[in-house]
Amino acid sequence: MIALSVLLFVNAAFNLFAWPAFLRRVVRDPRARDTQGRVTRFLTVHIVLVTFALVLAVVSALAGVAALVGAL
């Protein structure tokens, strides 16, 4: 169970560090806004993707804690 906890914590940490940096690059991408400055589908899809990844990070961290507590 400890190996499972470590794997879940590593997954959560990766998601928490990698995805926000990715989103910052996407927001600066010229495809993120149209000529009038409105948000495009490109940005919307990526925001949904990053949000989902961050929710999975939280779930992974909670599952890691649960697995660790169960191992004790």
mmCIF file of the N, C-alpha and C atoms, coordinates in Angstrom:
data_MODEL
# 
_entry.id   MODEL 
# 
loop_
_atom_site.group_PDB 
_atom_site.id 
_atom_site.type_symbol 
_atom_site.label_atom_id 
_atom_site.label_alt_id 
_atom_site.label_comp_id 
_atom_site.label_asym_id 
_atom_site.label_entity_id 
_atom_site.label_seq_id 
_atom_site.pdbx_PDB_ins_code 
_atom_site.Cartn_x 
_atom_site.Cartn_y 
_atom_site.Cartn_z 
_atom_site.occupancy 
_atom_site.B_iso_or_equiv 
_atom_site.pdbx_formal_charge 
_atom_site.auth_seq_id 
_atom_site.auth_comp_id 
_atom_site.auth_asym_id 
_atom_site.auth_atom_id 
_atom_site.pdbx_PDB_model_num 
ATOM 1   N N  . MET A 1 1  ? 0.809   -1.203 0.000   1.00 0.00 ? 1  MET A N  1 
ATOM 2   C CA . MET A 1 1  ? 0.000   0.000  0.000   1.00 0.00 ? 1  MET A CA 1 
ATOM 3   C C  . MET A 1 1  ? 0.855   1.270  0.000   1.00 0.00 ? 1  MET A C  1 
ATOM 4   N N  . ILE A 1 2  ? 2.014   1.212  0.574   1.00 0.00 ? 2  ILE A N  1 
ATOM 5   C CA . ILE A 1 2  ? 2.877   2.390  0.601   1.00 0.00 ? 2  ILE A CA 1 
ATOM 6   C C  . ILE A 1 2  ? 3.335   2.748  -0.807  1.00 0.00 ? 2  ILE A C  1 
ATOM 7   N N  . ALA A 1 3  ? 3.641   1.730  -1.621  1.00 0.00 ? 3  ALA A N  1 
ATOM 8   C CA . ALA A 1 3  ? 4.046   1.999  -3.007  1.00 0.00 ? 3  ALA A CA 1 
ATOM 9   C C  . ALA A 1 3  ? 2.910   2.660  -3.775  1.00 0.00 ? 3  ALA A C  1 
ATOM 10  N N  . LEU A 1 4  ? 1.685   2.218  -3.526  1.00 0.00 ? 4  LEU A N  1 
ATOM 11  C CA . LEU A 1 4  ? 0.517   2.828  -4.168  1.00 0.00 ? 4  LEU A CA 1 
ATOM 12  C C  . LEU A 1 4  ? 0.377   4.286  -3.740  1.00 0.00 ? 4  LEU A C  1 
ATOM 13  N N  . SER A 1 5  ? 0.555   4.551  -2.451  1.00 0.00 ? 5  SER A N  1 
ATOM 14  C CA . SER A 1 5  ? 0.476   5.923  -1.953  1.00 0.00 ? 5  SER A CA 1 
ATOM 15  C C  . SER A 1 5  ? 1.521   6.812  -2.613  1.00 0.00 ? 5  SER A C  1 
ATOM 16  N N  . VAL A 1 6  ? 2.734   6.323  -2.711  1.00 0.00 ? 6  VAL A N  1 
ATOM 17  C CA . VAL A 1 6  ? 3.809   7.099  -3.339  1.00 0.00 ? 6  VAL A CA 1 
ATOM 18  C C  . VAL A 1 6  ? 3.459   7.387  -4.795  1.00 0.00 ? 6  VAL A C  1 
ATOM 19  N N  . LEU A 1 7  ? 2.984   6.387  -5.506  1.00 0.00 ? 7  LEU A N  1 
ATOM 20  C CA . LEU A 1 7  ? 2.597   6.575  -6.904  1.00 0.00 ? 7  LEU A CA 1 
ATOM 21  C C  . LEU A 1 7  ? 1.498   7.632  -7.032  1.00 0.00 ? 7  LEU A C  1 
ATOM 22  N N  . LEU A 1 8  ? 0.516   7.589  -6.173  1.00 0.00 ? 8  LEU A N  1 
ATOM 23  C CA . LEU A 1 8  ? -0.573  8.567  -6.227  1.00 0.00 ? 8  LEU A CA 1 
ATOM 24  C C  . LEU A 1 8  ? -0.080  9.970  -5.886  1.00 0.00 ? 8  LEU A C  1 
ATOM 25  N N  . PHE A 1 9  ? 0.825   10.085 -4.914  1.00 0.00 ? 9  PHE A N  1 
ATOM 26  C CA . PHE A 1 9  ? 1.381   11.401 -4.567  1.00 0.00 ? 9  PHE A CA 1 
ATOM 27  C C  . PHE A 1 9  ? 2.242   11.958 -5.705  1.00 0.00 ? 9  PHE A C  1 
ATOM 28  N N  . VAL A 1 10 ? 3.011   11.111 -6.349  1.00 0.00 ? 10 VAL A N  1 
ATOM 29  C CA . VAL A 1 10 ? 3.832   11.555 -7.482  1.00 0.00 ? 10 VAL A CA 1 
ATOM 30  C C  . VAL A 1 10 ? 2.933   12.031 -8.616  1.00 0.00 ? 10 VAL A C  1 
ATOM 31  N N  . ASN A 1 11 ? 1.864   11.293 -8.872  1.00 0.00 ? 11 ASN A N  1 
ATOM 32  C CA . ASN A 1 11 ? 0.911   11.698 -9.910  1.00 0.00 ? 11 ASN A CA 1 
ATOM 33  C C  . ASN A 1 11 ? 0.286   13.048 -9.576  1.00 0.00 ? 11 ASN A C  1 
ATOM 34  N N  . ALA A 1 12 ? -0.124  13.215 -8.334  1.00 0.00 ? 12 ALA A N  1 
ATOM 35  C CA . ALA A 1 12 ? -0.734  14.488 -7.916  1.00 0.00 ? 12 ALA A CA 1 
ATOM 36  C C  . ALA A 1 12 ? 0.269   15.635 -8.058  1.00 0.00 ? 12 ALA A C  1 
ATOM 37  N N  . ALA A 1 13 ? 1.496   15.413 -7.622  1.00 0.00 ? 13 ALA A N  1 
ATOM 38  C CA . ALA A 1 13 ? 2.516   16.466 -7.707  1.00 0.00 ? 13 ALA A CA 1 
ATOM 39  C C  . ALA A 1 13 ? 2.800   16.833 -9.161  1.00 0.00 ? 13 ALA A C  1 
ATOM 40  N N  . PHE A 1 14 ? 2.924   15.831 -10.021 1.00 0.00 ? 14 PHE A N  1 
ATOM 41  C CA . PHE A 1 14 ? 3.167   16.114 -11.436 1.00 0.00 ? 14 PHE A CA 1 
ATOM 42  C C  . PHE A 1 14 ? 2.051   16.978 -12.010 1.00 0.00 ? 14 PHE A C  1 
ATOM 43  N N  . ASN A 1 15 ? 0.809   16.595 -11.741 1.00 0.00 ? 15 ASN A N  1 
ATOM 44  C CA . ASN A 1 15 ? -0.327  17.353 -12.276 1.00 0.00 ? 15 ASN A CA 1 
ATOM 45  C C  . ASN A 1 15 ? -0.369  18.776 -11.730 1.00 0.00 ? 15 ASN A C  1 
ATOM 46  N N  . LEU A 1 16 ? -0.055  18.941 -10.459 1.00 0.00 ? 16 LEU A N  1 
ATOM 47  C CA . LEU A 1 16 ? -0.104  20.271 -9.853  1.00 0.00 ? 16 LEU A CA 1 
ATOM 48  C C  . LEU A 1 16 ? 1.001   21.185 -10.364 1.00 0.00 ? 16 LEU A C  1 
ATOM 49  N N  . PHE A 1 17 ? 2.133   20.622 -10.798 1.00 0.00 ? 17 PHE A N  1 
ATOM 50  C CA . PHE A 1 17 ? 3.228   21.452 -11.293 1.00 0.00 ? 17 PHE A CA 1 
ATOM 51  C C  . PHE A 1 17 ? 3.202   21.627 -12.815 1.00 0.00 ? 17 PHE A C  1 
ATOM 52  N N  . ALA A 1 18 ? 2.839   20.589 -13.544 1.00 0.00 ? 18 ALA A N  1 
ATOM 53  C CA . ALA A 1 18 ? 2.927   20.636 -15.004 1.00 0.00 ? 18 ALA A CA 1 
ATOM 54  C C  . ALA A 1 18 ? 1.763   21.390 -15.660 1.00 0.00 ? 18 ALA A C  1 
ATOM 55  N N  . TRP A 1 19 ? 0.541   21.129 -15.217 1.00 0.00 ? 19 TRP A N  1 
ATOM 56  C CA . TRP A 1 19 ? -0.608  21.682 -15.922 1.00 0.00 ? 19 TRP A CA 1 
ATOM 57  C C  . TRP A 1 19 ? -0.764  23.187 -15.801 1.00 0.00 ? 19 TRP A C  1 
ATOM 58  N N  . PRO A 1 20 ? -0.557  23.788 -14.630 1.00 0.00 ? 20 PRO A N  1 
ATOM 59  C CA . PRO A 1 20 ? -0.655  25.257 -14.586 1.00 0.00 ? 20 PRO A CA 1 
ATOM 60  C C  . PRO A 1 20 ? 0.368   25.949 -15.499 1.00 0.00 ? 20 PRO A C  1 
ATOM 61  N N  . ALA A 1 21 ? 1.573   25.400 -15.586 1.00 0.00 ? 21 ALA A N  1 
ATOM 62  C CA . ALA A 1 21 ? 2.575   25.982 -16.499 1.00 0.00 ? 21 ALA A CA 1 
ATOM 63  C C  . ALA A 1 21 ? 2.106   25.861 -17.950 1.00 0.00 ? 21 ALA A C  1 
ATOM 64  N N  . PHE A 1 22 ? 1.518   24.741 -18.277 1.00 0.00 ? 22 PHE A N  1 
ATOM 65  C CA . PHE A 1 22 ? 0.972   24.539 -19.619 1.00 0.00 ? 22 PHE A CA 1 
ATOM 66  C C  . PHE A 1 22 ? -0.128  25.561 -19.904 1.00 0.00 ? 22 PHE A C  1 
ATOM 67  N N  . LEU A 1 23 ? -1.008  25.774 -18.932 1.00 0.00 ? 23 LEU A N  1 
ATOM 68  C CA . LEU A 1 23 ? -2.105  26.719 -19.128 1.00 0.00 ? 23 LEU A CA 1 
ATOM 69  C C  . LEU A 1 23 ? -1.583  28.139 -19.327 1.00 0.00 ? 23 LEU A C  1 
ATOM 70  N N  . ARG A 1 24 ? -0.532  28.514 -18.607 1.00 0.00 ? 24 ARG A N  1 
ATOM 71  C CA . ARG A 1 24 ? 0.045   29.852 -18.810 1.00 0.00 ? 24 ARG A CA 1 
ATOM 72  C C  . ARG A 1 24 ? 0.530   30.020 -20.250 1.00 0.00 ? 24 ARG A C  1 
ATOM 73  N N  . ARG A 1 25 ? 1.111   28.973 -20.824 1.00 0.00 ? 25 ARG A N  1 
ATOM 74  C CA . ARG A 1 25 ? 1.556   29.056 -22.230 1.00 0.00 ? 25 ARG A CA 1 
ATOM 75  C C  . ARG A 1 25 ? 0.367   29.144 -23.174 1.00 0.00 ? 25 ARG A C  1 
ATOM 76  N N  . VAL A 1 26 ? -0.680  28.394 -22.884 1.00 0.00 ? 26 VAL A N  1 
ATOM 77  C CA . VAL A 1 26 ? -1.864  28.399 -23.744 1.00 0.00 ? 26 VAL A CA 1 
ATOM 78  C C  . VAL A 1 26 ? -2.534  29.772 -23.725 1.00 0.00 ? 26 VAL A C  1 
ATOM 79  N N  . VAL A 1 27 ? -2.612  30.395 -22.553 1.00 0.00 ? 27 VAL A N  1 
ATOM 80  C CA . VAL A 1 27 ? -3.257  31.705 -22.445 1.00 0.00 ? 27 VAL A CA 1 
ATOM 81  C C  . VAL A 1 27 ? -2.514  32.741 -23.277 1.00 0.00 ? 27 VAL A C  1 
ATOM 82  N N  . ARG A 1 28 ? -1.203  32.633 -23.359 1.00 0.00 ? 28 ARG A N  1 
ATOM 83  C CA . ARG A 1 28 ? -0.414  33.588 -24.158 1.00 0.00 ? 28 ARG A CA 1 
ATOM 84  C C  . ARG A 1 28 ? -0.418  33.253 -25.652 1.00 0.00 ? 28 ARG A C  1 
ATOM 85  N N  . ASP A 1 29 ? -0.911  32.091 -26.020 1.00 0.00 ? 29 ASP A N  1 
ATOM 86  C CA . ASP A 1 29 ? -0.949  31.686 -27.424 1.00 0.00 ? 29 ASP A CA 1 
ATOM 87  C C  . ASP A 1 29 ? -1.906  32.593 -28.194 1.00 0.00 ? 29 ASP A C  1 
ATOM 88  N N  . PRO A 1 30 ? -1.530  33.004 -29.413 1.00 0.00 ? 30 PRO A N  1 
ATOM 89  C CA . PRO A 1 30 ? -2.420  33.880 -30.205 1.00 0.00 ? 30 PRO A CA 1 
ATOM 90  C C  . PRO A 1 30 ? -3.764  33.240 -30.545 1.00 0.00 ? 30 PRO A C  1 
ATOM 91  N N  . ARG A 1 31 ? -3.823  31.921 -30.520 1.00 0.00 ? 31 ARG A N  1 
ATOM 92  C CA . ARG A 1 31 ? -5.083  31.235 -30.835 1.00 0.00 ? 31 ARG A CA 1 
ATOM 93  C C  . ARG A 1 31 ? -6.076  31.285 -29.681 1.00 0.00 ? 31 ARG A C  1 
ATOM 94  N N  . ALA A 1 32 ? -5.660  31.762 -28.507 1.00 0.00 ? 32 ALA A N  1 
ATOM 95  C CA . ALA A 1 32 ? -6.527  31.770 -27.328 1.00 0.00 ? 32 ALA A CA 1 
ATOM 96  C C  . ALA A 1 32 ? -7.632  32.818 -27.419 1.00 0.00 ? 32 ALA A C  1 
ATOM 97  N N  . ARG A 1 33 ? -7.402  33.871 -28.187 1.00 0.00 ? 33 ARG A N  1 
ATOM 98  C CA . ARG A 1 33 ? -8.398  34.944 -28.322 1.00 0.00 ? 33 ARG A CA 1 
ATOM 99  C C  . ARG A 1 33 ? -8.554  35.311 -29.790 1.00 0.00 ? 33 ARG A C  1 
ATOM 100 N N  . ASP A 1 34 ? -9.753  35.719 -30.153 1.00 0.00 ? 34 ASP A N  1 
ATOM 101 C CA . ASP A 1 34 ? -9.971  36.142 -31.538 1.00 0.00 ? 34 ASP A CA 1 
ATOM 102 C C  . ASP A 1 34 ? -9.568  37.603 -31.697 1.00 0.00 ? 34 ASP A C  1 
ATOM 103 N N  . THR A 1 35 ? -9.843  38.158 -32.854 1.00 0.00 ? 35 THR A N  1 
ATOM 104 C CA . THR A 1 35 ? -9.406  39.530 -33.148 1.00 0.00 ? 35 THR A CA 1 
ATOM 105 C C  . THR A 1 35 ? -10.101 40.577 -32.272 1.00 0.00 ? 35 THR A C  1 
ATOM 106 N N  . GLN A 1 36 ? -11.274 40.233 -31.741 1.00 0.00 ? 36 GLN A N  1 
ATOM 107 C CA . GLN A 1 36 ? -11.980 41.149 -30.843 1.00 0.00 ? 36 GLN A CA 1 
ATOM 108 C C  . GLN A 1 36 ? -11.626 40.909 -29.371 1.00 0.00 ? 36 GLN A C  1 
ATOM 109 N N  . GLY A 1 37 ? -10.736 39.964 -29.111 1.00 0.00 ? 37 GLY A N  1 
ATOM 110 C CA . GLY A 1 37 ? -10.305 39.691 -27.746 1.00 0.00 ? 37 GLY A CA 1 
ATOM 111 C C  . GLY A 1 37 ? -11.157 38.693 -26.996 1.00 0.00 ? 37 GLY A C  1 
ATOM 112 N N  . ARG A 1 38 ? -12.108 38.083 -27.692 1.00 0.00 ? 38 ARG A N  1 
ATOM 113 C CA . ARG A 1 38 ? -12.966 37.091 -27.035 1.00 0.00 ? 38 ARG A CA 1 
ATOM 114 C C  . ARG A 1 38 ? -12.259 35.744 -26.950 1.00 0.00 ? 38 ARG A C  1 
ATOM 115 N N  . VAL A 1 39 ? -12.601 34.989 -25.918 1.00 0.00 ? 39 VAL A N  1 
ATOM 116 C CA . VAL A 1 39 ? -12.034 33.658 -25.706 1.00 0.00 ? 39 VAL A CA 1 
ATOM 117 C C  . VAL A 1 39 ? -12.481 32.735 -26.838 1.00 0.00 ? 39 VAL A C  1 
ATOM 118 N N  . THR A 1 40 ? -11.541 31.950 -27.367 1.00 0.00 ? 40 THR A N  1 
ATOM 119 C CA . THR A 1 40 ? -11.861 31.013 -28.442 1.00 0.00 ? 40 THR A CA 1 
ATOM 120 C C  . THR A 1 40 ? -12.076 29.612 -27.865 1.00 0.00 ? 40 THR A C  1 
ATOM 121 N N  . ARG A 1 41 ? -12.524 28.696 -28.710 1.00 0.00 ? 41 ARG A N  1 
ATOM 122 C CA . ARG A 1 41 ? -12.689 27.304 -28.297 1.00 0.00 ? 41 ARG A CA 1 
ATOM 123 C C  . ARG A 1 41 ? -11.357 26.680 -27.915 1.00 0.00 ? 41 ARG A C  1 
ATOM 124 N N  . PHE A 1 42 ? -10.298 27.113 -28.553 1.00 0.00 ? 42 PHE A N  1 
ATOM 125 C CA . PHE A 1 42 ? -8.949  26.637 -28.233 1.00 0.00 ? 42 PHE A CA 1 
ATOM 126 C C  . PHE A 1 42 ? -8.659  26.831 -26.749 1.00 0.00 ? 42 PHE A C  1 
ATOM 127 N N  . LEU A 1 43 ? -8.910  28.019 -26.249 1.00 0.00 ? 43 LEU A N  1 
ATOM 128 C CA . LEU A 1 43 ? -8.651  28.307 -24.840 1.00 0.00 ? 43 LEU A CA 1 
ATOM 129 C C  . LEU A 1 43 ? -9.656  27.583 -23.944 1.00 0.00 ? 43 LEU A C  1 
ATOM 130 N N  . THR A 1 44 ? -10.904 27.588 -24.328 1.00 0.00 ? 44 THR A N  1 
ATOM 131 C CA . THR A 1 44 ? -11.931 26.926 -23.528 1.00 0.00 ? 44 THR A CA 1 
ATOM 132 C C  . THR A 1 44 ? -11.638 25.449 -23.337 1.00 0.00 ? 44 THR A C  1 
ATOM 133 N N  . VAL A 1 45 ? -11.283 24.770 -24.405 1.00 0.00 ? 45 VAL A N  1 
ATOM 134 C CA . VAL A 1 45 ? -10.975 23.342 -24.329 1.00 0.00 ? 45 VAL A CA 1 
ATOM 135 C C  . VAL A 1 45 ? -9.779  23.097 -23.418 1.00 0.00 ? 45 VAL A C  1 
ATOM 136 N N  . HIS A 1 46 ? -8.778  23.936 -23.527 1.00 0.00 ? 46 HIS A N  1 
ATOM 137 C CA . HIS A 1 46 ? -7.593  23.746 -22.694 1.00 0.00 ? 46 HIS A CA 1 
ATOM 138 C C  . HIS A 1 46 ? -7.867  24.068 -21.223 1.00 0.00 ? 46 HIS A C  1 
ATOM 139 N N  . ILE A 1 47 ? -8.721  25.025 -20.960 1.00 0.00 ? 47 ILE A N  1 
ATOM 140 C CA . ILE A 1 47 ? -9.096  25.306 -19.577 1.00 0.00 ? 47 ILE A CA 1 
ATOM 141 C C  . ILE A 1 47 ? -9.838  24.111 -18.979 1.00 0.00 ? 47 ILE A C  1 
ATOM 142 N N  . VAL A 1 48 ? -10.726 23.518 -19.737 1.00 0.00 ? 48 VAL A N  1 
ATOM 143 C CA . VAL A 1 48 ? -11.438 22.328 -19.266 1.00 0.00 ? 48 VAL A CA 1 
ATOM 144 C C  . VAL A 1 48 ? -10.454 21.191 -19.024 1.00 0.00 ? 48 VAL A C  1 
ATOM 145 N N  . LEU A 1 49 ? -9.528  20.994 -19.926 1.00 0.00 ? 49 LEU A N  1 
ATOM 146 C CA . LEU A 1 49 ? -8.519  19.940 -19.789 1.00 0.00 ? 49 LEU A CA 1 
ATOM 147 C C  . LEU A 1 49 ? -7.685  20.130 -18.526 1.00 0.00 ? 49 LEU A C  1 
ATOM 148 N N  . VAL A 1 50 ? -7.210  21.335 -18.299 1.00 0.00 ? 50 VAL A N  1 
ATOM 149 C CA . VAL A 1 50 ? -6.379  21.614 -17.129 1.00 0.00 ? 50 VAL A CA 1 
ATOM 150 C C  . VAL A 1 50 ? -7.197  21.476 -15.848 1.00 0.00 ? 50 VAL A C  1 
ATOM 151 N N  . THR A 1 51 ? -8.432  21.948 -15.865 1.00 0.00 ? 51 THR A N  1 
ATOM 152 C CA . THR A 1 51 ? -9.295  21.815 -14.690 1.00 0.00 ? 51 THR A CA 1 
ATOM 153 C C  . THR A 1 51 ? -9.502  20.350 -14.336 1.00 0.00 ? 51 THR A C  1 
ATOM 154 N N  . PHE A 1 52 ? -9.766  19.533 -15.328 1.00 0.00 ? 52 PHE A N  1 
ATOM 155 C CA . PHE A 1 52 ? -9.963  18.102 -15.112 1.00 0.00 ? 52 PHE A CA 1 
ATOM 156 C C  . PHE A 1 52 ? -8.686  17.475 -14.547 1.00 0.00 ? 52 PHE A C  1 
ATOM 157 N N  . ALA A 1 53 ? -7.537  17.844 -15.081 1.00 0.00 ? 53 ALA A N  1 
ATOM 158 C CA . ALA A 1 53 ? -6.262  17.305 -14.593 1.00 0.00 ? 53 ALA A CA 1 
ATOM 159 C C  . ALA A 1 53 ? -6.009  17.715 -13.150 1.00 0.00 ? 53 ALA A C  1 
ATOM 160 N N  . LEU A 1 54 ? -6.357  18.933 -12.781 1.00 0.00 ? 54 LEU A N  1 
ATOM 161 C CA . LEU A 1 54 ? -6.156  19.385 -11.405 1.00 0.00 ? 54 LEU A CA 1 
ATOM 162 C C  . LEU A 1 54 ? -7.128  18.716 -10.440 1.00 0.00 ? 54 LEU A C  1 
ATOM 163 N N  . VAL A 1 55 ? -8.340  18.466 -10.895 1.00 0.00 ? 55 VAL A N  1 
ATOM 164 C CA . VAL A 1 55 ? -9.295  17.707 -10.067 1.00 0.00 ? 55 VAL A CA 1 
ATOM 165 C C  . VAL A 1 55 ? -8.760  16.286 -9.851  1.00 0.00 ? 55 VAL A C  1 
ATOM 166 N N  . LEU A 1 56 ? -8.222  15.682 -10.900 1.00 0.00 ? 56 LEU A N  1 
ATOM 167 C CA . LEU A 1 56 ? -7.619  14.353 -10.756 1.00 0.00 ? 56 LEU A CA 1 
ATOM 168 C C  . LEU A 1 56 ? -6.429  14.373 -9.808  1.00 0.00 ? 56 LEU A C  1 
ATOM 169 N N  . ALA A 1 57 ? -5.689  15.461 -9.789  1.00 0.00 ? 57 ALA A N  1 
ATOM 170 C CA . ALA A 1 57 ? -4.555  15.581 -8.867  1.00 0.00 ? 57 ALA A CA 1 
ATOM 171 C C  . ALA A 1 57 ? -5.047  15.570 -7.423  1.00 0.00 ? 57 ALA A C  1 
ATOM 172 N N  . VAL A 1 58 ? -6.107  16.298 -7.163  1.00 0.00 ? 58 VAL A N  1 
ATOM 173 C CA . VAL A 1 58 ? -6.658  16.320 -5.804  1.00 0.00 ? 58 VAL A CA 1 
ATOM 174 C C  . VAL A 1 58 ? -7.194  14.941 -5.424  1.00 0.00 ? 58 VAL A C  1 
ATOM 175 N N  . VAL A 1 59 ? -7.890  14.307 -6.337  1.00 0.00 ? 59 VAL A N  1 
ATOM 176 C CA . VAL A 1 59 ? -8.410  12.960 -6.075  1.00 0.00 ? 59 VAL A CA 1 
ATOM 177 C C  . VAL A 1 59 ? -7.253  11.979 -5.843  1.00 0.00 ? 59 VAL A C  1 
ATOM 178 N N  . SER A 1 60 ? -6.197  12.085 -6.618  1.00 0.00 ? 60 SER A N  1 
ATOM 179 C CA . SER A 1 60 ? -5.026  11.216 -6.433  1.00 0.00 ? 60 SER A CA 1 
ATOM 180 C C  . SER A 1 60 ? -4.395  11.438 -5.065  1.00 0.00 ? 60 SER A C  1 
ATOM 181 N N  . ALA A 1 61 ? -4.278  12.694 -4.662  1.00 0.00 ? 61 ALA A N  1 
ATOM 182 C CA . ALA A 1 61 ? -3.694  12.986 -3.352  1.00 0.00 ? 61 ALA A CA 1 
ATOM 183 C C  . ALA A 1 61 ? -4.566  12.427 -2.232  1.00 0.00 ? 61 ALA A C  1 
ATOM 184 N N  . LEU A 1 62 ? -5.876  12.585 -2.343  1.00 0.00 ? 62 LEU A N  1 
ATOM 185 C CA . LEU A 1 62 ? -6.765  12.041 -1.328  1.00 0.00 ? 62 LEU A CA 1 
ATOM 186 C C  . LEU A 1 62 ? -6.724  10.518 -1.296  1.00 0.00 ? 62 LEU A C  1 
ATOM 187 N N  . ALA A 1 63 ? -6.663  9.907  -2.466  1.00 0.00 ? 63 ALA A N  1 
ATOM 188 C CA . ALA A 1 63 ? -6.556  8.445  -2.527  1.00 0.00 ? 63 ALA A CA 1 
ATOM 189 C C  . ALA A 1 63 ? -5.221  7.982  -1.954  1.00 0.00 ? 63 ALA A C  1 
ATOM 190 N N  . GLY A 1 64 ? -4.160  8.754  -2.178  1.00 0.00 ? 64 GLY A N  1 
ATOM 191 C CA . GLY A 1 64 ? -2.859  8.430  -1.603  1.00 0.00 ? 64 GLY A CA 1 
ATOM 192 C C  . GLY A 1 64 ? -2.884  8.470  -0.088  1.00 0.00 ? 64 GLY A C  1 
ATOM 193 N N  . VAL A 1 65 ? -3.551  9.479  0.451   1.00 0.00 ? 65 VAL A N  1 
ATOM 194 C CA . VAL A 1 65 ? -3.698  9.565  1.916   1.00 0.00 ? 65 VAL A CA 1 
ATOM 195 C C  . VAL A 1 65 ? -4.523  8.393  2.430   1.00 0.00 ? 65 VAL A C  1 
ATOM 196 N N  . ALA A 1 66 ? -5.609  8.094  1.743   1.00 0.00 ? 66 ALA A N  1 
ATOM 197 C CA . ALA A 1 66 ? -6.457  6.966  2.157   1.00 0.00 ? 66 ALA A CA 1 
ATOM 198 C C  . ALA A 1 66 ? -5.689  5.648  2.115   1.00 0.00 ? 66 ALA A C  1 
ATOM 199 N N  . ALA A 1 67 ? -4.896  5.449  1.074   1.00 0.00 ? 67 ALA A N  1 
ATOM 200 C CA . ALA A 1 67 ? -4.110  4.222  0.963   1.00 0.00 ? 67 ALA A CA 1 
ATOM 201 C C  . ALA A 1 67 ? -3.044  4.171  2.055   1.00 0.00 ? 67 ALA A C  1 
ATOM 202 N N  . LEU A 1 68 ? -2.447  5.313  2.347   1.00 0.00 ? 68 LEU A N  1 
ATOM 203 C CA . LEU A 1 68 ? -1.422  5.373  3.387   1.00 0.00 ? 68 LEU A CA 1 
ATOM 204 C C  . LEU A 1 68 ? -2.024  5.105  4.762   1.00 0.00 ? 68 LEU A C  1 
ATOM 205 N N  . VAL A 1 69 ? -3.164  5.696  5.049   1.00 0.00 ? 69 VAL A N  1 
ATOM 206 C CA . VAL A 1 69 ? -3.833  5.478  6.330   1.00 0.00 ? 69 VAL A CA 1 
ATOM 207 C C  . VAL A 1 69 ? -4.271  4.013  6.445   1.00 0.00 ? 69 VAL A C  1 
ATOM 208 N N  . GLY A 1 70 ? -4.723  3.443  5.333   1.00 0.00 ? 70 GLY A N  1 
ATOM 209 C CA . GLY A 1 70 ? -5.123  2.044  5.344   1.00 0.00 ? 70 GLY A CA 1 
ATOM 210 C C  . GLY A 1 70 ? -3.947  1.099  5.549   1.00 0.00 ? 70 GLY A C  1 
ATOM 211 N N  . ALA A 1 71 ? -2.765  1.544  5.173   1.00 0.00 ? 71 ALA A N  1 
ATOM 212 C CA . ALA A 1 71 ? -1.576  0.705  5.312   1.00 0.00 ? 71 ALA A CA 1 
ATOM 213 C C  . ALA A 1 71 ? -1.050  0.711  6.750   1.00 0.00 ? 71 ALA A C  1 
ATOM 214 N N  . LEU A 1 72 ? -1.429  1.712  7.538   1.00 0.00 ? 72 LEU A N  1 
ATOM 215 C CA . LEU A 1 72 ? -0.928  1.818  8.913   1.00 0.00 ? 72 LEU A CA 1 
ATOM 216 C C  . LEU A 1 72 ? -1.645  0.911  9.825   1.00 0.00 ? 72 LEU A C  1 
# 
